[in-house]
Amino acid sequence: MKRAVPTLLALLLGTAGAHPLDEVVQAAYLSLAPGKVLLELNLSPGPLVAGKVLAALDPNADGKVTSAEASTYARRVLAQSALTVDGQTLTWTLDEVQVPGYQNLKTAGDSIKIYATAARPDRTGAHTLSYVNRYAPAKSQPIANIFLLPGSGWTYGVTDQQHTSAGRGLSVNFQVGRS
């Protein structure tokens, strides 16, 4: 359920156009929740660059991606992103990685989904969250968005948000309150 909001929203909104053949579409959905930031990172390689992603995902090139290979790959991807709240660097903990069938990835028929969590303190008042995704296995089309998941007596409200021109970064000013 905690991952359902971004996934459901993406399904309902669909995509604006055809999948780029020579790019990796990277959609980062960050959710602000009590005591943590949740990340769902969907990586969708086009067929002309899928080989680069598969080479990193399946280093022994046996055409099968083991859970160990998937976890190693996901940790490398997460290590290339930065998350800060109020200037304090937060560390991602890998929760899960979902890898579709090898052939689906090879032909741009599916996405790799990486789920991670970063712990953060909850304090009332104004705060700033910054996220940057530097993962670039090939030409990429990144975007990041924020979602709010209040609960346990905490409330959140976005007061401002800005994307970097290349789409790799997101800065969000938000208010935290108690209900």
Buried (B, 14 or more C-beta within 10 A) or exposed (E): EBBEBBEEEBEEEEEEEEBBEEBBBBBBBBBBBBEBBBBBBBBBBBBBBBEBBBEBBBEEEEEEBEEEBBBBBBBEBBEEBBBBBEEEEBEBBBBEBEBBEBEEBBEBBBBBBBBBBBEBEBEEEEBBBBBBBEBEBBEBBBBBBBBBBBEEEBBBEBEEBEBBEEBBBBBBBBEBEEE
